[in-house]
Amino acid sequence: MTTVNLEHLVGRRVLSQRGKSIGHIEEICAKRHGKGVIITEFHVGIYAVFERLSASTIGIALLDLFRLRHRDVLYRIPWDKLDISDPGRPRLLCPIAELSEMKMSTEGSVSV
């Protein structure tokens, strides 16, 4: 088993199976399991930043200002679909089409 420090993953660019960037890891979700925790999923994409900071309305305004709103996808990557053996270059183990997407609504909330 490989040990990876989570602080080395947050902010890292995630590559698809074809080597294309799909976004950066912005949030790592975990749940308690006995005395420890288990990683359940990684949130990747520009809206994940605003989800993490709970600043969706402000975030949408900033995205509009910089004309980045067309990149409105937040990917939810299950822990077993992301290869983190090289923390500097996390890579998907599945096609992008298999990932759950959350999209930001015009009101600033995230929907699945």
N, CA, C and O atoms as a DFTB+ gen file, in Angstrom:
448 C
 N C O
     1  1       0.842      -1.177       0.000
     2  2       0.000       0.000       0.000
     3  2       0.886       1.239       0.000
     4  3       1.881       1.308       0.721
     5  1       0.512       2.208      -0.813
     6  2       1.252       3.461      -0.904
     7  2       0.598       4.495       0.005
     8  3      -0.628       4.591       0.065
     9  1       1.414       5.262       0.707
    10  2       0.907       6.350       1.541
    11  2       1.069       7.657       0.783
    12  3       2.144       7.966       0.270
    13  1      -0.025       8.425       0.720
    14  2      -0.015       9.711       0.021
    15  2      -0.565      10.761       0.975
    16  3      -1.638      10.578       1.549
    17  1       0.155      11.846       1.146
    18  2      -0.340      12.955       1.955
    19  2      -1.349      13.747       1.135
    20  3      -1.070      14.142       0.002
    21  1      -2.523      13.976       1.715
    22  2      -3.593      14.659       0.988
    23  2      -3.200      16.058       0.537
    24  3      -3.638      16.517      -0.518
    25  1      -2.377      16.737       1.329
    26  2      -1.978      18.092       0.941
    27  2      -1.158      18.094      -0.348
    28  3      -1.010      19.136      -0.986
    29  1      -0.627      16.938      -0.734
    30  2       0.105      16.847      -1.996
    31  2      -0.824      16.656      -3.196
    32  3      -0.402      16.791      -4.345
    33  1      -2.091      16.340      -2.920
    34  2      -3.054      16.118      -3.997
    35  2      -3.907      17.341      -4.311
    36  3      -4.209      17.603      -5.476
    37  1      -4.295      18.086      -3.289
    38  2      -5.178      19.235      -3.504
    39  2      -4.491      20.248      -4.415
    40  3      -3.357      20.664      -4.177
    41  1      -5.208      20.627      -5.458
    42  2      -4.672      21.575      -6.429
    43  2      -3.968      20.922      -7.608
    44  3      -3.611      21.606      -8.567
    45  1      -3.764      19.616      -7.553
    46  2      -3.089      18.927      -8.667
    47  2      -4.022      18.760      -9.856
    48  3      -5.220      18.527      -9.697
    49  1      -3.458      18.883     -11.036
    50  2      -4.193      18.680     -12.282
    51  2      -4.444      17.190     -12.465
    52  3      -3.539      16.375     -12.287
    53  1      -5.673      16.837     -12.820
    54  2      -6.036      15.444     -13.072
    55  2      -6.041      15.221     -14.574
    56  3      -6.618      16.001     -15.332
    57  1      -5.396      14.153     -14.987
    58  2      -5.319      13.820     -16.415
    59  2      -6.275      12.683     -16.743
    60  3      -6.463      11.759     -15.952
    61  1      -6.875      12.769     -17.925
    62  2      -7.737      11.694     -18.405
    63  2      -6.859      10.525     -18.833
    64  3      -5.632      10.615     -18.788
    65  1      -7.479       9.443     -19.242
    66  2      -6.725       8.290     -19.734
    67  2      -5.909       8.644     -20.965
    68  3      -4.885       8.016     -21.235
    69  1      -6.355       9.644     -21.710
    70  2      -5.640      10.075     -22.917
    71  2      -4.626      11.173     -22.644
    72  3      -3.984      11.666     -23.572
    73  1      -4.472      11.567     -21.370
    74  2      -3.478      12.569     -21.009
    75  2      -3.974      14.002     -21.059
    76  3      -3.179      14.931     -20.920
    77  1      -5.284      14.205     -21.258
    78  2      -5.865      15.544     -21.306
    79  2      -6.268      15.982     -19.894
    80  3      -6.806      15.189     -19.121
    81  1      -6.007      17.234     -19.569
    82  2      -6.378      17.762     -18.262
    83  2      -7.893      17.932     -18.175
    84  3      -8.516      18.492     -19.078
    85  1      -8.487      17.440     -17.070
    86  2      -9.929      17.632     -16.873
    87  2     -10.204      18.624     -15.745
    88  3     -11.361      18.946     -15.476
    89  1      -9.174      19.102     -15.095
    90  2      -9.333      20.051     -14.000
    91  2      -8.381      19.724     -12.865
    92  3      -7.540      18.831     -12.972
    93  1      -8.528      20.459     -11.782
    94  2      -7.667      20.277     -10.616
    95  2      -8.474      19.709      -9.451
    96  3      -9.664      19.993      -9.316
    97  1      -7.827      18.911      -8.620
    98  2      -8.472      18.400      -7.413
    99  2      -8.679      19.577      -6.471
   100  3      -7.724      20.241      -6.068
   101  1      -9.922      19.824      -6.129
   102  2     -10.249      20.945      -5.253
   103  2     -10.799      20.490      -3.914
   104  3     -10.717      21.216      -2.924
   105  1     -11.361      19.287      -3.882
   106  2     -11.927      18.786      -2.633
   107  2     -11.756      17.278      -2.580
   108  3     -11.870      16.589      -3.594
   109  1     -11.481      16.778      -1.388
   110  2     -11.360      15.344      -1.157
   111  2     -12.383      14.986      -0.093
   112  3     -12.335      15.510       1.020
   113  1     -13.311      14.092      -0.430
   114  2     -14.384      13.709       0.493
   115  2     -14.013      12.407       1.188
   116  3     -13.465      11.491       0.574
   117  1     -14.320      12.341       2.467
   118  2     -13.998      11.160       3.261
   119  2     -15.109      10.900       4.263
   120  3     -15.917      11.781       4.554
   121  1     -15.141       9.682       4.789
   122  2     -16.085       9.352       5.856
   123  2     -15.352       8.533       6.913
   124  3     -14.360       7.861       6.632
   125  1     -15.866       8.609       8.125
   126  2     -15.266       7.863       9.226
   127  2     -15.472       6.369       9.022
   128  3     -16.519       5.924       8.552
   129  1     -14.451       5.610       9.386
   130  2     -14.514       4.154       9.319
   131  2     -13.711       3.630      10.496
   132  3     -12.480       3.618      10.465
   133  1     -14.406       3.201      11.521
   134  2     -13.710       2.763      12.730
   135  2     -12.956       3.922      13.352
   136  3     -13.535       4.970      13.639
   137  1     -11.663       3.728      13.560
   138  2     -10.832       4.787      14.144
   139  2     -10.180       5.666      13.084
   140  3      -9.480       6.624      13.410
   141  1     -10.408       5.344      11.837
   142  2      -9.793       6.109      10.759
   143  2     -10.820       6.719       9.834
   144  3     -11.999       6.822      10.172
   145  1     -10.363       7.121       8.669
   146  2     -11.242       7.655       7.639
   147  2     -10.939       6.975       6.315
   148  3      -9.837       6.477       6.088
   149  1     -11.935       6.966       5.453
   150  2     -11.793       6.385       4.117
   151  2     -12.128       7.468       3.107
   152  3     -13.152       8.140       3.230
   153  1     -11.264       7.643       2.101
   154  2     -11.548       8.583       1.018
   155  2     -12.667       7.991       0.183
   156  3     -12.600       6.828      -0.216
   157  1     -13.708       8.793      -0.088
   158  2     -14.836       8.306      -0.884
   159  2     -14.810       8.845      -2.307
   160  3     -15.123       8.123      -3.253
   161  1     -14.436      10.121      -2.463
   162  2     -14.379      10.684      -3.803
   163  2     -13.562      11.969      -3.823
   164  3     -13.280      12.585      -2.795
   165  1     -13.200      12.337      -5.044
   166  2     -12.454      13.568      -5.295
   167  2     -13.342      14.469      -6.145
   168  3     -13.997      13.997      -7.073
   169  1     -13.367      15.765      -5.833
   170  2     -14.110      16.720      -6.658
   171  2     -13.097      17.515      -7.471
   172  3     -12.157      18.101      -6.935
   173  1     -13.321      17.517      -8.785
   174  2     -12.380      18.121      -9.724
   175  2     -13.124      19.092     -10.628
   176  3     -14.205      18.778     -11.126
   177  1     -12.557      20.255     -10.838
   178  2     -13.127      21.230     -11.758
   179  2     -13.224      22.600     -11.127
   180  3     -13.097      22.763      -9.914
   181  1     -13.452      23.579     -11.982
   182  2     -13.427      24.967     -11.531
   183  2     -14.516      25.268     -10.506
   184  3     -14.291      26.074      -9.603
   185  1     -15.692      24.644     -10.620
   186  2     -16.750      24.906      -9.658
   187  2     -16.498      24.228      -8.317
   188  3     -17.105      24.606      -7.315
   189  1     -15.625      23.249      -8.282
   190  2     -15.296      22.605      -7.012
   191  2     -14.666      23.601      -6.052
   192  3     -14.850      23.492      -4.839
   193  1     -13.931      24.562      -6.573
   194  2     -13.335      25.603      -5.732
   195  2     -14.431      26.356      -5.003
   196  3     -14.345      26.571      -3.794
   197  1     -15.464      26.758      -5.736
   198  2     -16.536      27.544      -5.144
   199  2     -17.422      26.695      -4.245
   200  3     -17.970      27.194      -3.263
   201  1     -17.564      25.418      -4.576
   202  2     -18.300      24.520      -3.698
   203  2     -17.561      24.416      -2.367
   204  3     -18.177      24.483      -1.303
   205  1     -16.259      24.254      -2.429
   206  2     -15.449      24.108      -1.220
   207  2     -15.500      25.369      -0.381
   208  3     -15.575      25.289       0.845
   209  1     -15.462      26.502      -0.999
   210  2     -15.451      27.766      -0.272
   211  2     -16.858      28.272       0.050
   212  3     -17.015      29.304       0.703
   213  1     -17.878      27.545      -0.408
   214  2     -19.273      27.953      -0.219
   215  2     -19.496      29.383      -0.678
   216  3     -20.189      30.159      -0.020
   217  1     -18.916      29.717      -1.788
   218  2     -19.035      31.076      -2.334
   219  2     -19.580      31.015      -3.750
   220  3     -19.086      31.710      -4.637
   221  1     -20.581      30.200      -3.966
   222  2     -21.074      29.962      -5.316
   223  2     -21.534      31.220      -6.036
   224  3     -21.179      31.427      -7.196
   225  1     -22.306      32.053      -5.382
   226  2     -22.818      33.256      -6.036
   227  2     -21.680      34.182      -6.423
   228  3     -21.639      34.698      -7.540
   229  1     -20.762      34.387      -5.500
   230  2     -19.591      35.223      -5.789
   231  2     -18.739      34.550      -6.863
   232  3     -18.211      35.212      -7.757
   233  1     -18.614      33.232      -6.764
   234  2     -17.825      32.489      -7.744
   235  2     -18.359      32.619      -9.147
   236  3     -17.591      32.794     -10.094
   237  1     -19.679      32.535      -9.294
   238  2     -20.279      32.683     -10.622
   239  2     -19.998      34.071     -11.177
   240  3     -19.694      34.224     -12.360
   241  1     -20.101      35.077     -10.323
   242  2     -19.813      36.449     -10.776
   243  2     -18.365      36.562     -11.248
   244  3     -18.089      37.196     -12.266
   245  1     -17.446      35.949     -10.514
   246  2     -16.036      35.985     -10.924
   247  2     -15.820      35.238     -12.236
   248  3     -15.079      35.695     -13.105
   249  1     -16.473      34.088     -12.371
   250  2     -16.340      33.327     -13.614
   251  2     -16.878      34.127     -14.796
   252  3     -16.283      34.138     -15.874
   253  1     -18.008      34.792     -14.583
   254  2     -18.562      35.631     -15.641
   255  2     -17.601      36.756     -15.997
   256  3     -17.408      37.076     -17.170
   257  1     -17.002      37.351     -14.972
   258  2     -16.065      38.450     -15.190
   259  2     -14.896      38.005     -16.069
   260  3     -14.470      38.741     -16.959
   261  1     -14.386      36.813     -15.822
   262  2     -13.242      36.311     -16.582
   263  2     -13.654      35.403     -17.741
   264  3     -12.812      34.744     -18.352
   265  1     -14.945      35.373     -18.037
   266  2     -15.496      34.593     -19.157
   267  2     -15.116      33.113     -19.094
   268  3     -14.743      32.515     -20.103
   269  1     -15.214      32.539     -17.913
   270  2     -14.897      31.131     -17.714
   271  2     -16.140      30.298     -17.428
   272  3     -16.035      29.110     -17.124
   273  1     -17.306      30.910     -17.523
   274  2     -18.519      30.218     -17.114
   275  2     -18.847      29.004     -17.979
   276  3     -19.538      28.095     -17.520
   277  1     -18.371      28.973     -19.205
   278  2     -18.661      27.821     -20.064
   279  2     -18.047      26.537     -19.519
   280  3     -18.449      25.446     -19.923
   281  1     -17.102      26.643     -18.630
   282  2     -16.489      25.470     -17.988
   283  2     -17.273      25.170     -16.721
   284  3     -16.771      25.341     -15.610
   285  1     -18.513      24.719     -16.901
   286  2     -19.424      24.628     -15.769
   287  2     -19.547      23.237     -15.176
   288  3     -20.566      22.936     -14.554
   289  1     -18.561      22.384     -15.340
   290  2     -18.673      21.017     -14.859
   291  2     -17.782      20.794     -13.647
   292  3     -16.639      21.247     -13.596
   293  1     -18.333      20.091     -12.684
   294  2     -17.591      19.639     -11.532
   295  2     -17.668      18.117     -11.564
   296  3     -18.761      17.557     -11.487
   297  1     -16.549      17.453     -11.674
   298  2     -16.544      15.990     -11.727
   299  2     -16.423      15.406     -10.327
   300  3     -15.651      15.887      -9.498
   301  1     -17.192      14.374     -10.088
   302  2     -17.092      13.600      -8.859
   303  2     -16.407      12.291      -9.232
   304  3     -16.973      11.472      -9.956
   305  1     -15.199      12.097      -8.741
   306  2     -14.413      10.919      -9.098
   307  2     -14.339       9.986      -7.896
   308  3     -13.747      10.342      -6.877
   309  1     -14.933       8.791      -8.000
   310  2     -14.829       7.831      -6.902
   311  2     -13.359       7.494      -6.633
   312  3     -12.529       7.528      -7.542
   313  1     -13.053       7.175      -5.389
   314  2     -11.663       6.942      -4.978
   315  2     -10.977       5.884      -5.829
   316  3      -9.776       5.975      -6.081
   317  1     -11.730       4.878      -6.277
   318  2     -11.109       3.783      -7.021
   319  2     -10.982       4.059      -8.522
   320  3     -10.527       3.197      -9.274
   321  1     -11.381       5.248      -8.957
   322  2     -11.265       5.614     -10.377
   323  2     -10.134       6.610     -10.623
   324  3      -9.983       7.125     -11.731
   325  1      -9.338       6.880      -9.582
   326  2      -8.245       7.836      -9.711
   327  2      -6.945       7.198      -9.250
   328  3      -6.832       6.753      -8.107
   329  1      -5.970       7.155     -10.141
   330  2      -4.643       6.628      -9.818
   331  2      -3.826       7.745      -9.178
   332  3      -3.479       8.728      -9.834
   333  1      -3.522       7.583      -7.891
   334  2      -2.735       8.592      -7.185
   335  2      -1.379       8.033      -6.768
   336  3      -0.741       8.552      -5.852
   337  1      -0.942       6.970      -7.447
   338  2       0.356       6.379      -7.106
   339  2       1.493       7.375      -7.327
   340  3       2.525       7.305      -6.659
   341  1       1.299       8.304      -8.268
   342  2       2.222       9.423      -8.457
   343  2       1.423      10.675      -8.110
   344  3       0.720      11.210      -8.968
   345  1       1.518      11.160      -6.852
   346  2       0.692      12.296      -6.419
   347  2       0.876      13.553      -7.267
   348  3      -0.007      14.410      -7.293
   349  1       1.978      13.672      -7.943
   350  2       2.213      14.831      -8.793
   351  2       1.477      14.765     -10.115
   352  3       1.340      15.780     -10.799
   353  1       0.998      13.577     -10.488
   354  2       0.296      13.391     -11.761
   355  2      -0.875      12.419     -11.598
   356  3      -0.834      11.316     -12.143
   357  1      -1.923      12.809     -10.854
   358  2      -3.080      11.916     -10.730
   359  2      -3.718      11.673     -12.095
   360  3      -3.804      12.583     -12.920
   361  1      -4.159      10.448     -12.322
   362  2      -4.697      10.071     -13.633
   363  2      -5.966       9.230     -13.462
   364  3      -6.045       8.360     -12.595
   365  1      -6.954       9.516     -14.314
   366  2      -8.191       8.737     -14.305
   367  2      -7.934       7.302     -14.733
   368  3      -7.094       7.036     -15.593
   369  1      -8.659       6.394     -14.130
   370  2      -8.579       4.985     -14.504
   371  2      -9.794       4.557     -15.321
   372  3      -9.952       3.377     -15.633
   373  1     -10.648       5.514     -15.665
   374  2     -11.860       5.224     -16.426
   375  2     -12.092       6.348     -17.433
   376  3     -11.489       7.416     -17.320
   377  1     -12.954       6.116     -18.410
   378  2     -13.302       7.200     -19.336
   379  2     -14.057       8.311     -18.595
   380  3     -14.758       8.039     -17.621
   381  1     -13.917       9.544     -19.049
   382  2     -14.598      10.682     -18.433
   383  2     -16.105      10.453     -18.410
   384  3     -16.780      10.879     -17.473
   385  1     -16.639       9.785     -19.429
   386  2     -18.088       9.549     -19.525
   387  2     -18.629       8.745     -18.349
   388  3     -19.829       8.798     -18.078
   389  1     -17.783       8.004     -17.645
   390  2     -18.228       7.209     -16.505
   391  2     -18.335       8.009     -15.214
   392  3     -18.851       7.505     -14.217
   393  1     -17.855       9.251     -15.220
   394  2     -17.864      10.054     -14.002
   395  2     -19.198      10.741     -13.804
   396  3     -19.892      11.071     -14.765
   397  1     -19.550      10.955     -12.541
   398  2     -20.732      11.760     -12.222
   399  2     -20.364      13.215     -12.397
   400  3     -19.270      13.641     -12.025
   401  1     -21.280      13.972     -12.963
   402  2     -21.058      15.404     -13.145
   403  2     -22.051      16.169     -12.287
   404  3     -23.201      15.762     -12.126
   405  1     -21.590      17.270     -11.747
   406  2     -22.475      18.211     -11.085
   407  2     -22.322      19.502     -11.855
   408  3     -21.210      19.884     -12.221
   409  1     -23.426      20.176     -12.103
   410  2     -23.371      21.438     -12.840
   411  2     -23.866      22.558     -11.949
   412  3     -24.742      22.364     -11.106
   413  1     -23.297      23.724     -12.147
   414  2     -23.688      24.894     -11.374
   415  2     -24.914      25.509     -12.024
   416  3     -24.915      25.780     -13.224
   417  1     -25.959      25.731     -11.234
   418  2     -27.157      26.374     -11.771
   419  2     -26.943      27.871     -11.855
   420  3     -25.958      28.391     -11.329
   421  1     -27.843      28.557     -12.502
   422  2     -27.708      30.012     -12.642
   423  2     -27.912      30.719     -11.308
   424  3     -27.507      31.871     -11.150
   425  1     -28.535      30.043     -10.347
   426  2     -28.720      30.636      -9.019
   427  2     -27.492      30.461      -8.148
   428  3     -27.409      31.044      -7.066
   429  1     -26.542      29.671      -8.604
   430  2     -25.311      29.513      -7.844
   431  2     -25.254      28.247      -7.018
   432  3     -24.317      28.069      -6.240
   433  1     -26.234      27.355      -7.164
   434  2     -26.187      26.127      -6.400
   435  2     -25.701      24.996      -7.300
   436  3     -25.786      25.070      -8.526
   437  1     -25.196      23.962      -6.665
   438  2     -24.693      22.814      -7.413
   439  2     -25.774      21.778      -7.495
   440  3     -26.429      21.478      -6.497
   441  1     -25.977      21.210      -8.701
   442  2     -26.965      20.149      -8.874
   443  2     -26.295      18.932      -9.462
   444  3     -25.289      19.034     -10.164
   445  1     -26.873      17.761      -9.165
   446  2     -26.301      16.502      -9.659
   447  2     -27.020      16.083     -10.913
   448  3     -26.695      15.047     -11.494
